[in-house]
Amino acid sequence: MMDTSESTASRFLKSALTEESPFQTTAEAVAWLNATGKERRFTVTRIPFEQLGEWSFLAGSGDLVHRSGKFFRVHGVRVHTEFGTLPDWDQPIIDQPEIGILGIIAREIDGVLHLLMQAKMEPGNPFGVQLSPTVQATRSNYTQVHQGSRPLYLDYFFDRSLARVLVDQLQWEQGSAFLGKRNRNIVVEVNDDVPLEENFRWLTLGQIKKLHAQPNLINMDTRTVVACMPLAEARGAAKRDVPRGAATFGEEVLASFRSVRGRLSDDALLNWLTDLKCRVDHRVERVGLADLSGWKQTGEEIAREDGRFFKVIAVNVEADSREVMRWSQPLIAGVDRGVIGLLVSRIDDVLHALIQARAEPGSPDALTLAPTVHCALGYRRRGESDAAPFVDAIENAGPDQIRYSAIQSEEGGRFYRVDSEYRIVEIDNGEKLALPPNYAWVTFRQLQDLLRHGYVSVEARSLLSCLAFT
Amino acid sequence: MMDTSESTASRFLKSALTEESPFQTTAEAVAWLNATGKERRFTVTRIPFEQLGEWSFLAGSGDLVHRSGKFFRVHGVRVHTEFGTLPDWDQPIIDQPEIGILGIIAREIDGVLHLLMQAKMEPGNPFGVQLSPTVQATRSNYTQVHQGSRPLYLDYFFDRSLARVLVDQLQWEQGSAFLGKRNRNIVVEVNDDVPLEENFRWLTLGQIKKLHAQPNLINMDTRTVVACMPLAEARGAAKRDVPRGAATFGEEVLASFRSVRGRLSDDALLNWLTDLKCRVDHRVERVGLADLSGWKQTGEEIAREDGRFFKVIAVNVEADSREVMRWSQPLIAGVDRGVIGLLVSRIDDVLHALIQARAEPGSPDALTLAPTVHCALGYRRRGESDAAPFVDAIENAGPDQIRYSAIQSEEGGRFYRVDSEYRIVEIDNGEKLALPPNYAWVTFRQLQDLLRHGYVSVEARSLLSCLAFT
């Protein structure tokens, strides 16, 4: 059994507040990522499905599978839900029930936790390399189904004599595209120095947070692990109010992370979610990829007849520095850039965030806690009758309301250039907003508590990761 | 959206500390249950499967199903696990994916919350009636698949103008016998008086807790709902130490419910569980009831060839006061009385409980947090090589160590006279005990926090319910 220091949260917080590092400035980290991206060639070409060497469509179901039976399978689901504006639909989904690992090595340097980050390519990245965790590996990946090289630094996450655990949580990925996919989000602190491999650098959490201001520089895997790092003690924190106008936005967020009370009690929040889960009929039935209604398959893509939402495509990848040098694989391509937005407001002197309970076909238990606006994978159609609530408040926010805004992409190992504008918008008098029954105002402390237990969507975790405090 | 008072926990605690009620003494409540049991005839007869009118075995799979396709289905699972002493086994399992409701109406009377409880028969009860929640109904039950009468008081749980929610949590039932079965555990407080129907009484929580000292008087459904009632604020509690020897056992338990710190931090506890979930291979594959290896089926039962664990049987039920007057159904019968035991110990001046992460075929995510000793459904074989850890410490405890001990039965709607000895045993120097990696000492506050999110097994919840403070 492991143990963690009582002050893990304060150590992460200190790192989040530190932009100075003996290794590089934040600007130098950006330059390093850009230079690494230019240096490394990575050619991704769309190909017809029939050129997917190791992948093929099963007779009968039409499911897209790998010859080894490993990695993942693309099949279909038929969704019936009382949630949201669309009651029934079919869609392809990626079935990958394994638990992968997203791991970051931490080390205290000059009294501040530094995180060992990697400049890493993925075939679906919008461009260049992205800042990635020390290790990101599917189970197939690290148990060598790839026949590729073993991921660097892997032992530090499994051998407790080399490092101790600071964070270790199971987190779900996109429930709109994955059927129950999750990753172990883990941060370990090494006892001794570790060898610094090519394309790896030590950064403070504050530097990483500052890099979130740039478009597409931080990959999704980093964002979800960063969101799991506690910034306030799980227990026993005192309420600390910050008088209006006397604090920066970052300080208000931190005060909300430390706040004991919210607009809803923790019990009331759980009751709200239980009620939704019990009242709302939401069924997901597995169907063959060949049996999807409303979708058409050509030699090059599987897409909706009306062109909305997303497509399944195939790509060939040639890399110069990956575990396997050349391969082909299916990917999910978006149709339109998405919008992921969080409304925040001071309510009873504490900053609250507006979350929604959102039904997703691949989420455990149907519902996941998502940001105020979740319009990813082209699910957005402004002005259409099925437009999401509050999308105008996010998109039409004035510059004085926007606390964060940048384009961020989804995981490039499964998604082909899928990105969204991630935004945090502050409004006045949030408590006066009329809310649909599946929306609730919560403090950041409540959000962090729920996150620990797997309630919070990867898109909401991404937004938490984007929060900077300096 | 509902809200709950900040003082819900203190109101439940006050009720838990109150044995006085204007309606009856605790002794009179016992007499009422016994008298009601004598008055009401309820004849349960074992029958051959072929006499199960509405139930039959499907051709091919051999699964046992109801003609309507509703209620539940008995099929098989094949388990492969690295957890525990048995790596591979087949077993029948009850597949009932609906969310049922276990609801208790609360009302403040003379300043103390009283709970509206029912004297209720179930076909599998060891004898007589048991104290049951106001409402216990499967979804089929309350949506009238039974064609029986609608459960009394049901509206109070769905109409928010009649009552407000105090507790509302989704909780899993026996993962050893059910595939993902769970119930909504809900307590609502009525605004006005409610009509008192026959076989219903108002009791304080303290009276209910005192009745747990009697064998088989409190049904499982009551125990799980009682365990969900908070006894300390979810947040912001101050640490309160009780000097050794200066407090009763009940006061020590309550101090542990309020304790901020435990031997493991909350994060370390979650990390421990994540690590187990990721490291341990545990797979459950669905198979037909006819394809179970190591089981044999006769006209009257499905049992293991070696006679261990449990059986599937069929019964005919004739009742004088149930929604449906006469019916037949399958039930799970145990082979031996079980032992469910919790070791507790003062560690760092706070009472801790020893829990185990236990793999169960029907549990979400494979692992559930179970008591120190979980030997239900005849899984116990003292002295055998696969005996559970700590079973001796529970069974051979001296009278000065036993803090609770009584026979309690599992849910009589699915289990036929399945009961276990539930025990809480206090030991000195628990921190010196050598623990297998899947065991951990936790405070009662930590256990309650995890319970809210569905981590804690129904057997562990039962033991929490048995704790009395007067």
Interface residues (C-beta under 8 A of the other chain):
Chain A: M1 M2 D3 T4 E6 T8 I99 I101 V165 V167 D168 Q169 L170 R184 I186 P230 A234 R235 G236 K239 V260 R261 L264 S265 D266 D267 A268 L270 N271 W272 T274 D275 K277 C278 P364 L435 P437 A440 R452 H453
Chain B: M1 M2 D3 T4 E6 T8 I99 I101 V165 V167 D168 Q169 L170 R184 I186 P230 A234 R235 G236 K239 V260 R261 L264 S265 D266 D267 A268 L270 N271 W272 T274 D275 K277 C278 P364 L435 P437 A440 R452 H453
